Amino acid sequence: MKNQPTWYKKLVITALTVSIGLSAGIVGAPHQADAATASITAASRASQVISIGKNYLGRPYQFGAQAGQTRTFDCSSFTQYVYNRIGVDLPRNSKQQSHAGSYVSRSNLRTGDLVFFSIPGKPGVINHVAIYMGGGNLLHTYGAGGVRITNINSGTWSSRYMTARRVL
């Protein structure tokens, strides 16, 4: 490169700079960097949701529990409260919450997704919501025992699965 014209040296330096930048993810494809950042942010927020929700393990279940208080929860007041703590506003009931965010298939569930179910006596009707924790586990409240962790693949919940939504 010692005897090359100045324009050639500049071209080589520019090419090397762009190549190094592309390899490091600095130059080009800004949407990829944005997507990676969004994914990290969503994962962090999902961890916050799970952490906040776990603080209420064992808290009693009460159908129609008043929104915004933490003495008792029903399924949707629980999800509404937990997500609100990280700045995500959800509607009050599970049927309304099932329209928030975007659809996600059962096979693509990620930590922090909302998962919706029917309950006995009302098959095919959304009337329960839980937070997907990852590893097949749900964080939710229902009946005796209050806020708890349950496996989505247990007979009861697996057979009543309806849909899921990504709100983070």
N, C-alpha and C positions, 0 to 999 in steps of 0.2 A: 504494500500500500504506500510505501515510501515514494515511489516515482509516479503515482497516480494523480490525475488532475483533482483539483479541489472539489469539484462537483461530485466526483466518484466517492471521495472520502465522506462527504456529507450524506450521500445516498446510503453508503454502508452503515454509517452511524445511525441514521434514521431507521433503517431496516432492523438493525440490532436492537434499538430502543423499542420499536414496536413489537418485535418478537419476544423480548423479555417482558414487556408489559402484558402481552397476550398470555404468556405462560403464567404470570403472576395474577392474572385476572384483573389487572389495573386498566388496560386499554381495551376498548371494544366491548360488545355485548353487555351494556349496562343493565338490561333486563335480567340477565343471569345473576348479577351481583344483587340487584333489588330483590329477586326471588329468594336468594340465599339469606339475605338479611331478614326478609319477612318470615322465612321459615324459622330462623333462630328466635325472632321475636315471638312468634306464635308458640314455640316450644317453651320459652321462658314464661310466657303468660299462662300456658297450660299447667306448668309446674306450680305457679302461684295459685291457680284455681284449686288444684288438688291439695296443696298445703293449707289453704284457707278452709276448704271443706273438711279436711281431716280434724281440724280444731273442734268440730262439732260432732264427732263420733259419739254415738249414744244419746244425743239430744233427742227428746221425745217427738214422735210423729203426732200430728193433729191435723186431720182433714180440714181444709179451709183456714189454716193458720194465717194470722195477720201478716201481711208483707212487711218486710223491713225490721222485724223484731227477731230475736234469736232464742227465746224461751222454748218455743216449739216450731216445727216446720212441717209443711206438707211438701210433696216432691217438687212442685214448681216454685214455691216460696223459697225453698232451699237453693235451687239453681239460680233463681233470680237474685237472691241475696249474695251468693258467692261470686257470681260474674259481675254484679254491680260493684263489688269491692275492687275489681281491677278495671273498672270503667266501661264494662259492656252492659248495656241496658237490654234487658229481656222483658217481654210481656209477662203478665201475671200467671197465666195457666198453661198447662202442658200442650194443649191443642194449639194455642197461639204461638208458643215457643217453637212448635214443630214447623213453623213457617219462617223462622229467623235464620239468618245466615244462608249457607248453601248446602244442598244435598250432598251426602257422602254415603257410599255403599258400605255395607257391613264389613266387607273384606278390606276396606281402606280406612277403617277407624283409626284415629290418632288420639293421643292423650288430649283431653279437653273438649272432645266432641260431645254433643248432647245426643243421647240415645233415647228413643221413644218406644213405648210398649202399650199394649192393651192390658186390661186386668180382667179377672174372672167375671163372667156375667155380661161382658161387653166386648166380645171378640171383634176385631177389626176397627175398633174405635180407640184413638189415641187418648189415654187418660193417665199416663205415668211417664216421667222423665227422669233420667239418670245422667251422671257425668262419666264418660269413659276414661278410665285411669291408665289404660294400657295393660298388656298381659292378660287380656280377657276379663279384667275386673271393672266393676261399676261402683261409683260412690253415689249413694242416694238414700232416701228415707221412705220407708213404707211400713206401716203396721207396727206391731210390738217390736221393740228394739231400737226404733228410731233410726237415726243416721247410721249407716253401716256400709261395709264393703261386701259386694256379692259378685259371684262369677257370672258373666253374661251367658256362659254355656250351660249353666245349671238348667235342669228341665223346665222349671217355672218360667224363667226369663227368656231362655232360648226360644221356646215355643210361642212366646207373646211379643217377640221383637216386631216392630213395625217399620221404623226408619231411623235415620240419624242426620244431624245437621252440624256443620262446622261454623262456629261463630267467632273463632279466633283467627 
